[in-house]
Amino acid sequence: MSIRTLGTAAVLLLTAACAVNPATGRRELMLVSEEQEITLGRESDPAIVAQFGLVDDPALEFYVVPPARLGPADRSIGAEA
């Protein structure tokens, strides 16, 4: 196989592995599918919670989660902070 053929194959494989990142809206190289990423997160969650615990702080949640992603009833949480 020539170097040109290998280069073409590599470009085609990388192009096929690109997907739109829902967070940025840009095409990016994805090494795992969205379903695999969700599964990994769900499997890792108990260990992460056990190690670090959970924080119940509405003002902090308001800071971390953009108000546009909160429900209408939650948009006032942390607004006074």
URPEPE-V621351 format. One record per run of one state. SS is the DSSP state (H for helix, E for strand, L for the rest). FROM is the first residue (numbers start at 1). TO is the last residue. If there is no record, write none. Layout:
# URPEPE-V621351
SS_FROM_TO / SS_FROM_TO
This chain:
# URPEPE-V621351
L_1_2 / H_3_16 / L_17_17 / E_18_20 / L_21_26 / E_27_29 / L_30_33 / H_34_52 / L_53_57 / H_58_64 / L_65_66 / H_67_69 / L_70_71 / H_72_74 / L_75_81
